[in-house]
Amino acid sequence: MNDSDTSTEAEILPWQKSGRLVAIGGAEDKESDLEILRRVLDLAPVDNREVAVIATASSIPDEIYPIYEDVFSRIGAERMHRIDVRTREDASKSHHIETVKRCGIIFFTGGDQLRLTNVLGGSPLLDAIRECHEYGAVLAGTSAGAAAMSATMIYNGLAADALRKGAVRMSSGLAFVEGIVIDSHFLERGRFTRLMEVGATNPEYIGVGLGEDSAVIFHPGGVMEAIGSGHVIIVDSRKIRSSNVAELNDGEPVALENVIMHALISGYGYDVPNQRYITAAELTEMAGTNS
């Protein structure tokens, strides 16, 4: 491999590999049109519509599994597998790993993202999930399952008091996507200030705020596509001009200049590398060109 090949490989983000990522803001429709979950299924490899559901984030997995078993069967999944992983020991068991490797879709439920990362982080199961994604499997997550997809994730921080230094708590996520911080239930819980504080302290990150029953698909090449009935808010702090955050003590209010925000609805998109809003007409044209 020559130097140019090495450089090209280093620039490829995890979400630019073969499989798609779908991050869902929570409370996705499970009763009527099921637009988001149907799209997840449609993105699966054509010869593999088996679904692995991982409810590790949930404190009530025995109640969660039957819900998704019913939903995925109704929309045409070949089979749903319960990957019942509750401890780090479970995340090393060969039968879970082999089951995941059979599936074209791997779905993470909501709950507590720290529980999810604590159990899966550095595990053989997580390695298997990454391998599946590289070979074309769809990775999808809702609520906590979406928040944990990023390399750096939010795990706490009251929206009402978030735009103060240190108010938003962050930790390492599962790193399926880099350069992005994802927040769920975004509009319904008034979480704008959470992503603004993230941008003040880490301007290199793009903030993606997912409303309920809304989602983004991360496509190869760095394009995000919004789907669902709700909004996706992009909070881009890469061009901020000034902030007082470095001068503050914890708990003091943050001042921030020139944060750029975009509101996406289903069919609209955002080009992350080029910091560019994509209209529905343009996204449709891009899809036709790439088909």
C-alpha positions as CSV (number, residue, x, y, z in Angstrom):
1,M,0.0,0.0,0.0
2,N,1.4,3.4,-1.0
3,D,1.2,6.7,1.0
4,S,-1.8,7.9,-1.0
5,D,-3.7,4.7,-0.2
6,T,-3.0,5.1,3.5
7,S,-4.2,8.7,3.4
8,T,-7.4,7.8,1.7
9,E,-8.1,5.0,4.1
10,A,-7.6,7.2,7.1
11,E,-10.2,9.7,5.8
12,I,-13.0,7.1,5.6
13,L,-15.4,7.6,8.5
14,P,-17.2,4.6,10.0
15,W,-20.5,5.6,8.5
16,Q,-19.0,5.7,5.0
17,K,-18.6,1.9,4.9
18,S,-21.0,-0.5,3.2
19,G,-23.9,-0.6,5.7
20,R,-26.1,2.3,6.6
21,L,-26.6,3.8,10.1
22,V,-30.1,4.9,11.2
23,A,-30.4,7.0,14.3
24,I,-34.0,7.5,15.6
25,G,-35.1,10.1,18.1
26,G,-37.3,7.9,20.1
27,A,-41.1,7.2,20.2
28,E,-41.0,6.0,16.6
29,D,-44.4,5.0,15.1
30,K,-45.1,1.3,15.8
31,E,-48.8,1.3,15.0
32,S,-49.8,3.0,11.8
33,D,-47.5,3.8,8.9
34,L,-44.3,2.6,10.6
35,E,-42.3,4.8,8.1
36,I,-39.0,4.7,9.9
37,L,-38.9,1.0,10.8
38,R,-40.0,0.1,7.3
39,R,-37.2,2.2,5.9
40,V,-34.7,0.4,8.2
41,L,-35.9,-2.9,6.8
42,D,-35.7,-1.6,3.2
43,L,-32.0,-0.7,3.7
44,A,-31.1,-4.2,4.7
45,P,-29.1,-6.4,2.2
46,V,-31.6,-7.9,-0.3
47,D,-30.9,-11.4,0.8
48,N,-30.9,-10.9,4.5
49,R,-34.0,-9.5,6.4
50,E,-33.2,-11.1,9.7
51,V,-33.2,-8.6,12.6
52,A,-31.1,-8.8,15.8
53,V,-32.7,-6.7,18.6
54,I,-30.4,-5.6,21.4
55,A,-32.3,-4.3,24.5
56,T,-29.2,-3.9,26.7
57,A,-29.9,-0.2,27.3
58,S,-33.4,-1.0,28.7
59,S,-34.2,-1.7,32.3
60,I,-37.2,-3.8,31.1
61,P,-35.9,-5.8,28.2
62,D,-38.5,-8.6,28.7
63,E,-41.2,-6.0,28.0
64,I,-39.4,-4.5,25.1
65,Y,-38.5,-7.6,23.0
66,P,-42.1,-8.6,22.3
67,I,-43.0,-5.1,21.1
68,Y,-40.2,-5.2,18.4
69,E,-40.9,-8.8,17.6
70,D,-44.4,-7.9,16.7
71,V,-43.5,-4.8,14.8
72,F,-40.7,-6.4,12.7
73,S,-42.9,-9.4,11.9
74,R,-45.7,-7.1,10.7
75,I,-43.4,-5.2,8.3
76,G,-41.9,-8.3,6.7
77,A,-38.7,-9.2,8.6
78,E,-37.8,-12.9,8.0
79,R,-37.0,-13.4,11.7
80,M,-36.3,-11.4,14.8
81,H,-33.6,-12.6,17.2
82,R,-33.5,-11.5,20.9
83,I,-29.8,-10.8,21.7
84,D,-30.4,-10.9,25.5
85,V,-27.2,-9.3,26.7
86,R,-27.4,-7.9,30.2
87,T,-23.8,-8.3,31.4
88,R,-20.3,-8.1,30.0
89,E,-20.1,-11.8,30.3
90,D,-23.1,-12.1,28.1
91,A,-21.4,-9.9,25.5
92,S,-18.7,-12.5,25.1
93,K,-21.0,-15.5,24.6
94,S,-20.4,-17.2,21.2
95,H,-24.1,-17.9,20.5
96,H,-24.9,-14.1,20.7
97,I,-22.0,-13.4,18.4
98,E,-22.9,-16.0,15.9
99,T,-26.6,-14.9,15.8
100,V,-25.7,-11.3,15.2
101,K,-23.4,-12.3,12.3
102,R,-26.5,-13.9,10.6
103,C,-28.5,-10.7,10.6
104,G,-28.9,-7.9,8.0
105,I,-30.2,-5.5,10.6
106,I,-28.9,-4.9,14.2
107,F,-31.3,-2.7,16.2
108,F,-30.6,-1.1,19.6
109,T,-33.5,-0.1,21.7
110,G,-33.9,2.9,24.1
111,G,-33.1,3.0,27.8
112,D,-29.8,4.2,29.3
113,Q,-26.9,4.8,27.0
114,L,-24.4,4.3,29.7
115,R,-25.7,0.9,30.5
116,L,-25.3,0.0,26.8
117,T,-21.8,1.3,26.5
118,N,-20.7,-0.2,29.8
119,V,-21.9,-3.7,28.7
120,L,-20.8,-3.6,25.1
121,G,-17.7,-1.5,25.1
122,G,-14.6,-3.4,24.1
123,S,-16.5,-6.7,23.9
124,P,-16.4,-9.5,21.3
125,L,-20.0,-8.8,20.5
126,L,-19.3,-5.1,19.6
127,D,-16.4,-6.3,17.4
128,A,-18.9,-8.6,15.6
129,I,-21.4,-5.8,15.1
130,R,-18.7,-3.6,13.5
131,E,-17.7,-6.4,11.2
132,C,-21.4,-6.9,10.2
133,H,-21.7,-3.3,9.4
134,E,-18.6,-3.3,7.2
135,Y,-20.1,-6.1,5.2
136,G,-23.4,-4.3,4.6
137,A,-25.7,-4.8,7.7
138,V,-27.8,-1.9,8.8
139,L,-27.2,-0.6,12.3
140,A,-30.2,1.2,13.8
141,G,-30.9,2.6,17.2
142,T,-33.7,4.5,18.9
143,S,-33.4,7.1,21.8
144,A,-30.5,5.9,23.9
145,G,-29.6,3.4,21.2
146,A,-29.2,6.4,18.8
147,A,-27.3,8.6,21.3
148,A,-24.7,5.8,21.9
149,M,-23.9,5.5,18.2
150,S,-21.4,8.4,18.2
151,A,-17.8,8.3,19.4
152,T,-18.6,10.9,22.0
153,M,-22.1,10.8,23.4
154,I,-24.3,12.9,25.8
155,Y,-25.5,10.9,28.7
156,N,-26.9,13.6,31.0
157,G,-27.6,17.3,31.4
158,L,-30.8,19.2,32.2
159,A,-32.0,21.1,29.2
160,A,-33.3,24.0,31.3
161,D,-29.8,24.7,32.6
162,A,-27.6,23.2,29.9
163,L,-25.9,26.3,28.5
164,R,-23.6,26.6,31.4
165,K,-20.1,25.3,31.5
166,G,-20.0,21.6,32.5
167,A,-23.7,21.2,32.6
168,V,-23.8,18.6,29.8
169,R,-22.2,15.4,30.7
170,M,-20.4,13.4,28.0
171,S,-18.7,10.1,27.7
172,S,-17.3,7.7,25.0
173,G,-20.0,6.1,22.9
174,L,-19.9,3.0,20.6
175,A,-18.1,5.0,17.8
176,F,-20.2,3.9,14.9
177,V,-20.1,7.5,13.8
178,E,-17.4,10.1,14.4
179,G,-17.5,13.9,14.3
180,I,-21.2,13.8,15.3
181,V,-23.0,14.1,18.6
182,I,-26.5,12.8,18.6
183,D,-29.3,13.9,21.0
184,S,-32.8,12.3,21.1
185,H,-36.3,13.5,22.1
186,F,-34.7,16.8,21.0
187,L,-37.7,19.2,20.4
188,E,-40.1,17.5,22.9
189,R,-37.6,18.0,25.8
190,G,-36.2,21.4,24.7
191,R,-32.6,20.2,24.3
192,F,-31.3,22.9,22.0
193,T,-29.0,24.3,24.7
194,R,-27.4,20.9,25.2
195,L,-26.0,20.8,21.7
196,M,-25.1,24.4,21.8
197,E,-22.9,23.8,24.9
198,V,-21.4,20.8,23.1
199,G,-20.5,23.1,20.2
200,A,-19.0,25.7,22.5
201,T,-16.6,23.2,24.0
202,N,-16.1,21.0,21.0
203,P,-16.6,23.1,17.8
204,E,-15.4,20.2,15.5
205,Y,-18.6,18.2,16.3
206,I,-21.8,18.5,14.3
207,G,-24.8,18.2,16.7
208,V,-27.7,16.2,15.4
209,G,-30.9,16.7,17.4
210,L,-33.6,14.1,16.7
211,G,-37.2,14.8,17.4
212,E,-39.5,12.0,18.3
213,D,-40.7,9.8,15.3
214,S,-37.8,11.3,13.3
215,A,-34.5,9.8,12.2
216,V,-31.5,10.3,10.1
217,I,-29.9,7.8,7.7
218,F,-26.1,8.2,7.5
219,H,-25.2,7.5,3.8
220,P,-21.8,6.8,2.3
221,G,-20.0,10.0,1.4
222,G,-21.1,11.9,4.5
223,V,-24.7,12.7,3.6
224,M,-27.5,12.5,6.2
225,E,-31.1,12.0,5.1
226,A,-34.0,12.9,7.4
227,I,-37.0,10.6,7.6
228,G,-40.1,10.3,9.7
229,S,-42.8,12.7,10.8
230,G,-40.8,14.9,13.1
231,H,-37.8,17.3,12.7
232,V,-34.1,16.8,12.6
233,I,-32.1,19.8,13.8
234,I,-28.5,20.3,12.8
235,V,-26.4,22.4,15.2
236,D,-23.1,23.3,13.4
237,S,-20.6,25.1,15.5
238,R,-17.6,24.7,13.3
239,K,-17.7,28.4,12.3
240,I,-18.2,29.9,15.7
241,R,-16.5,33.3,16.0
242,S,-16.1,33.6,19.7
243,S,-17.1,32.0,23.0
244,N,-16.2,32.8,26.7
245,V,-16.2,29.1,27.6
246,A,-12.5,28.9,28.3
247,E,-12.7,31.7,30.8
248,L,-15.5,30.3,32.9
249,N,-15.8,28.2,36.0
250,D,-18.1,25.3,36.0
251,G,-21.7,26.4,36.3
252,E,-21.2,29.8,34.8
253,P,-23.3,30.8,31.7
254,V,-21.8,30.4,28.2
255,A,-21.8,33.1,25.5
256,L,-21.5,31.9,21.9
257,E,-21.4,33.7,18.6
258,N,-22.4,32.4,15.1
259,V,-23.8,28.9,15.8
260,I,-25.5,27.7,12.5
261,M,-28.7,25.7,12.8
262,H,-30.8,23.9,10.1
263,A,-34.2,22.2,10.4
264,L,-34.7,19.1,8.3
265,I,-37.9,17.2,7.6
266,S,-38.4,13.9,5.8
267,G,-36.7,13.9,2.4
268,Y,-34.2,16.7,3.2
269,G,-30.6,16.2,4.0
270,Y,-27.2,17.6,5.1
271,D,-23.8,17.1,3.6
272,V,-21.5,16.9,6.6
273,P,-18.1,17.3,5.0
274,N,-19.2,20.3,2.9
275,Q,-21.4,21.8,5.6
276,R,-24.3,22.1,3.1
277,Y,-28.1,21.9,3.4
278,I,-29.7,19.6,0.8
279,T,-33.2,20.3,-0.4
280,A,-35.7,17.4,-1.0
281,A,-35.4,17.9,-4.8
282,E,-31.6,17.8,-4.7
283,L,-31.5,14.8,-2.5
284,T,-33.9,13.0,-4.8
285,E,-31.7,13.8,-7.8
286,M,-28.6,12.6,-5.8
287,A,-30.3,9.3,-5.1
288,G,-31.2,8.8,-8.7
289,T,-27.6,9.5,-9.8
290,N,-26.2,7.0,-7.3
291,S,-28.8,4.3,-8.0
